[in-house]
Amino acid sequence: MRKMFTARYLTLAAAMLAISAGCARIDPIERPVVDTPASWQSAVALTDAGEHHIDPQWWTDFGSSQLNALIEEAQAQSPELDVAYERLRQAQLRARSAGSSLFPSLNLGAGTSYRRDQDPLQGGWFSNETTSANLGVSYELDLWGGVAASRRAAEASFMASEYDYVAANLSLTGAVASAWFEWLALAERVAVARENLALSERVLQVVDARYRNGAASAADLARQQTNVLSQRANLPPLEFQAKQTRRALAVLLGRVPQDNDWQAEPLADLQVPTIDPIAPAELLLRRPDLARAEAQLQSADANVAVARTAFLPSVSLSAMAGLGASGLFTLSDANQSRNVSLSLSQAIFDGGQRRAQRGISESQQRELVAQYRGAILDALRETDDALGRVQLNETQEQSQADILEQAERTLHLTEVRYREGSDELLTLIDAQRSVFQAREQLIQARLSRLIAAVDLYKALGGGWHPVE
């Protein structure tokens, strides 16, 4: 009889497994359709876009050993990167937990008990001692692919977290490079402001000497004193901004804000790298944020499959073997027991809960398709904008250098003419102000050019490419 039951049970299980193989299926994900342009509007057409590759350590192209050391430090101890890593770890554990549903669960149990009762009729006491051990196995047949879909959803979420970590690292390195360049620019602006103040004070001495000799009016002296006081008042806010940027950079590195003992290096000594852009179509494969969007879409697609299987019956298998004996801590002369069961369950009515959940999953899938398409469009726009800024800032820096050269020449000639009494003080003050503004604008143009290069590296994915 036992052999007949086992044969029938195995036949039924094999039939269900065959059905499972035919029903466990998920449709391919729906990707958004975007017609990528053949070339960028802001860049010269490339003869061979596939040959251009960005170094994953792109920040070394700026030629700053200090920047290299800062980014290495940030990658080692930045709190933001630690947060991204722990999220990646959590996603990995969730994927591992979801994958465990594909395997049977095995449970082992043991127990012993002693009980003493009084006979209400006879008045005597009697005791009962038992010891038992059992081993149970249970397994839910994945007839409709729901368990496999849940595992794929978790794996896709893990992939999305991997791309999140890559994107966080790219964002961090870009932020460190930009903050470093901004602090260098502020340090130079402070130095220029101090030089200009010193120049104004020297001019004040000249005006004061001319006033005492009767060659300058009291109005000229007051005007230059006002100019000196104004420049002194403008210096502290600029120094504070530089210190504030240093503290922000220290936090990016994972340091306490007050630990910022860096030595400034001239912006002019930094190299502005020449970046060859990849083709627009290839960009879609080199941006970790786009890879993350696709992984999220894959997870949502699998979740839709899980929601659909909730309408189908579930089948589970279980088996248990046990030993029991009438004694404490002993299984000698134990009675054996075996149990095998096959259960089938199907929800009949749930008030529309499963239908609503399926609708939510399908709506989330459509939402992610739209978000994915929007992310592609934003990536194309960001890259073209970054290319345009690189070219624009290069032209502006050269123009500003020419303006500074002429302004300095004008100031020198005006100082000579003022000492000789050929020019008014207002002319000298105006020439001095023009030099100061030209120096400031040249520093800003150099900074803008450096940051535009950082933005372009980020827009192109920072040299990242998915592992084959």
Sequence and secondary structure as in RCSB ss.txt:
>XXXX:A:sequence
MRKMFTARYLTLAAAMLAISAGCARIDPIERPVVDTPASWQSAVALTDAGEHHIDPQWWTDFGSSQLNALIEEAQ
AQSPELDVAYERLRQAQLRARSAGSSLFPSLNLGAGTSYRRDQDPLQGGWFSNETTSANLGVSYELDLWGGVAAS
RRAAEASFMASEYDYVAANLSLTGAVASAWFEWLALAERVAVARENLALSERVLQVVDARYRNGAASAADLARQQ
TNVLSQRANLPPLEFQAKQTRRALAVLLGRVPQDNDWQAEPLADLQVPTIDPIAPAELLLRRPDLARAEAQLQSA
DANVAVARTAFLPSVSLSAMAGLGASGLFTLSDANQSRNVSLSLSQAIFDGGQRRAQRGISESQQRELVAQYRGA
ILDALRETDDALGRVQLNETQEQSQADILEQAERTLHLTEVRYREGSDELLTLIDAQRSVFQAREQLIQARLSRL
IAAVDLYKALGGGWHPVE
>XXXX:A:secstr
 HHHHHHHHHHHHHHHHHHHHHH              SS TTS   S GGG    TTGGGGG  HHHHHHHHHHH
HH HHHHHHHHHHHHHHHHHHHHHGGGS EEEEEEEEEEEEEE TTT  EEEEEEEEEEEEEEEEE SSSHHHHH
HHHHHHHHHHHHHHHHHHHHHHHHHHHHHHHHHHHHHHHHHHHHHHHHHHHHHHHHHHHHHHTTSS HHHHHHHH
HHHHHHHHHHHHHHHHHHHHHHHHHHHHTS TT        GGGS         HHHHTTT HHHHHHHHHHHHH
HHHHHHHHHTTS EEEEEEEEEEEESSTT  TT EEEEEEEEEEE     TTHHHHHHHHHHHHHHHHHHHHHHH
HHHHHHHHHHHHHHHHHHHHHHHHHHHHHHHHHHHHHHHHHHHHTT S HHHHHHHHHHHHHHHHHHHHHHHHHH
HHHHHHHHHTTTT     
